[in-house]
Amino acid sequence: MAAKHAFSRFDALLFLGGITALSAVTTDIILPATGVVAREFAVEERLGALLVAAYFLAYAVGQMFWGLFSDAYGRRRALVVSLVGFSAASFACAWAPDFKTLIALRVLQGLMAGTPVIARAMVRDVARGSEAGQLMSILAAILTAGTMIAPVLGSGLLVLFDWPAMFIGLGLMGLAFLAYGLFALEETGQRRPERFSFGFVGSAGRRLLGMRAFLQPMLLGGFTFAGYASILSMGAVITEEAYGVSPAAFGSIFAIAALANLFGAVTVNRYLKGRSLPDGLRLAVIVLAAAAAVNGVLTLFAPPLPLFWLAVCFYVYAFGMVFPLSISSALEPAGDTPGFASSLLGTIQMTIGAGGAVGATLLYDGSHRAISLSMLLAGLIGLACYRFLRPGPTG
């Protein structure tokens, strides 16, 4: 209960939201510069999307380690190690001599970005059910505020300095969180070092993946995220090539989409008061179905920028509802292994998201359709997972 009381403090809640948002900010701050970085290193502009996709893939792989490590040796120790590595990789990115080295360092940065998976495990340490859903939606709102600020900040740094300033900023952010973790953070979990083994991973993984109560929300959230990832990988390129939006201006219109994400998180937070977690997830799925349909219609013609971005924002609103509830729902059957469950959940969802980022790159034909089609397909697959993987009475 002490840990639960600790997270009722504003500073602790802000810290928890900040480390939850760190990976998203790391992705979004670079969005206005993907094409700029590609041009500076004399590679094809569309290859700038690899700055997002490479990070996603590495982040997905790294999560499997961090959740397990935090179960075994404690959340606080795991956070400290992760933040030290993340900060070092961020500073190194700023001085990358060529594009291949920068991509390699983005991979290292993604591998060390363990804070979101550890934060989710900390939520599961102190809360369950609709209470966990409400706390997760608050963290999602803080995360969204970060994603609103990140591309605008990235655009500003791009104009005032150059793209390396973005990575220096990320390194400084990591050091600030590290200082709080060292001097103000309380431990929330118990150390179980015997779980840091392949045997435990195999048995716990089989148990979770055999439960529809884990699979259904995990896959729903993962495929919904894949549609959102299409904006992260190709948003700046498409708005510049198809609509003439400059890289510096992209941060501003992305902030509008991030605001839709925030509204989605606030919607489910309010809806869950007096209602169950499954009730909230059902509402989110209905909104997702409508958003996927709207984006599907836009694949049939070339919409003006305001209409295209309105449809994007509608999907992002649905994502803001679905994603935090999918995480809370999937962690419900975790038992006494919230760290491992959080890492497995994150690994699979981020891998699916990376697939969405790469898929949008492959679908790109110079028009908006790469994003609209990605949102349609990802939304439909997520809805199918929700419909056909419903858990039975025993989960």
JOLINNOR-V880693 format. One record per residue. N is the residue number from 0. RES is the residue in one letter. PHI is phi in whole degrees, -180 to 180 (* if undefined). Layout:
# JOLINNOR-V880693
n: {N N}
res: {RES RES}
phi: {PHI PHI}
This chain:
# JOLINNOR-V880693
n: {0 1 2 3 4 5 6 7 8 9 10 11 12 13 14 15 16 17 18 19 20 21 22 23 24 25 26 27 28 29 30 31 32 33 34 35 36 37 38 39 40 41 42 43 44 45 46 47 48 49 50 51 52 53 54 55 56 57 58 59 60 61 62 63 64 65 66 67 68 69 70 71 72 73 74 75 76 77 78 79 80 81 82 83 84 85 86 87 88 89 90 91 92 93 94 95 96 97 98 99 100 101 102 103 104 105 106 107 108 109 110 111 112 113 114 115 116 117 118 119 120 121 122 123 124 125 126 127 128 129 130 131 132 133 134 135 136 137 138 139 140 141 142 143 144 145 146 147 148 149 150 151 152 153 154 155 156 157 158 159 160 161 162 163 164 165 166 167 168 169 170 171 172 173 174 175 176 177 178 179 180 181 182 183 184 185 186 187 188 189 190 191 192 193 194 195 196 197 198 199 200 201 202 203 204 205 206 207 208 209 210 211 212 213 214 215 216 217 218 219 220 221 222 223 224 225 226 227 228 229 230 231 232 233 234 235 236 237 238 239 240 241 242 243 244 245 246 247 248 249 250 251 252 253 254 255 256 257 258 259 260 261 262 263 264 265 266 267 268 269 270 271 272 273 274 275 276 277 278 279 280 281 282 283 284 285 286 287 288 289 290 291 292 293 294 295 296 297 298 299 300 301 302 303 304 305 306 307 308 309 310 311 312 313 314 315 316 317 318 319 320 321 322 323 324 325 326 327 328 329 330 331 332 333 334 335 336 337 338 339 340 341 342 343 344 345 346 347 348 349 350 351 352 353 354 355 356 357 358 359 360 361 362 363 364 365 366 367 368 369 370 371 372 373 374 375 376 377 378 379 380 381 382 383 384 385 386 387 388 389 390 391 392 393 394}
res: {M A A K H A F S R F D A L L F L G G I T A L S A V T T D I I L P A T G V V A R E F A V E E R L G A L L V A A Y F L A Y A V G Q M F W G L F S D A Y G R R R A L V V S L V G F S A A S F A C A W A P D F K T L I A L R V L Q G L M A G T P V I A R A M V R D V A R G S E A G Q L M S I L A A I L T A G T M I A P V L G S G L L V L F D W P A M F I G L G L M G L A F L A Y G L F A L E E T G Q R R P E R F S F G F V G S A G R R L L G M R A F L Q P M L L G G F T F A G Y A S I L S M G A V I T E E A Y G V S P A A F G S I F A I A A L A N L F G A V T V N R Y L K G R S L P D G L R L A V I V L A A A A A V N G V L T L F A P P L P L F W L A V C F Y V Y A F G M V F P L S I S S A L E P A G D T P G F A S S L L G T I Q M T I G A G G A V G A T L L Y D G S H R A I S L S M L L A G L I G L A C Y R F L R P G P T G}
phi: {* -61 -66 -63 -64 -60 -80 -83 -73 -62 -65 -69 -66 -65 -63 -62 -65 -65 -73 -67 -83 -57 -68 -65 -64 -61 -75 -76 -66 -89 -55 -66 -108 -59 -70 -63 -63 -60 -65 -63 -95 59 -119 -57 -61 -66 -71 -59 -62 -64 -62 -88 -64 -63 -64 -57 -62 -66 -62 -62 -65 -64 -60 -59 -73 -68 -64 -65 -62 -71 -64 -78 -121 103 -65 -65 -62 -62 -62 -63 -62 -61 -69 -63 -66 -63 -63 -62 -65 -64 -63 -64 -58 -64 -114 -64 -82 -152 -66 -63 -65 -62 -63 -62 -72 -65 -62 -61 -60 -65 -62 -88 -84 -92 -65 -63 -68 -69 -62 -62 -64 -66 -61 -67 -64 -112 -149 -137 57 -66 -64 -65 -63 -67 -64 -66 -71 -65 -63 -64 -66 -65 -58 -66 -60 -65 -71 -70 -77 -57 -68 -67 -62 -61 -62 -64 -65 -65 -74 -78 -125 -166 -59 -59 -61 -63 -73 -63 -61 -64 -62 -66 -62 -60 -66 -65 -66 -61 -62 -65 -61 -75 -113 -132 -86 -94 -74 -115 -114 -95 -81 -132 -61 -66 -83 -84 -151 -65 -62 -66 -58 -64 -70 -68 -65 -63 -63 -68 -71 -89 -108 -64 -64 -93 -64 -59 -69 -62 -72 -58 -66 -64 -74 -63 -66 -60 -65 -65 -64 -64 -70 -65 -84 -121 -58 -66 -67 -66 -67 -76 -75 -89 -126 75 -83 -71 -56 -66 -79 -61 -56 -70 -75 -66 -61 -65 -64 -64 -65 -63 -60 -61 -61 -62 -65 -66 -58 -71 -61 -74 -66 -75 -68 86 -127 -88 -60 -61 -62 -64 -67 -62 -62 -62 -67 -61 -66 -61 -60 -65 -67 -64 -64 -61 -69 -63 -62 -70 -73 -87 -154 -98 -79 -67 -55 -59 -69 -59 -74 -64 -66 -59 -64 -63 -65 -66 -60 -63 -59 -63 -83 -70 -64 -64 -72 -65 -67 -60 -66 -68 -83 -57 -85 -70 65 -98 -126 -64 -65 -66 -61 -64 -71 -64 -57 -65 -60 -70 -65 -71 -65 -63 -62 -63 -62 -64 -65 -68 -60 -64 -63 -70 -80 -64 -127 94 -115 -77 -63 -59 -79 -60 -68 -61 -68 -63 -66 -64 -62 -64 -66 -61 -64 -64 -63 -64 -74 -98 -115 -62 -71 -83 -59 -99 91}
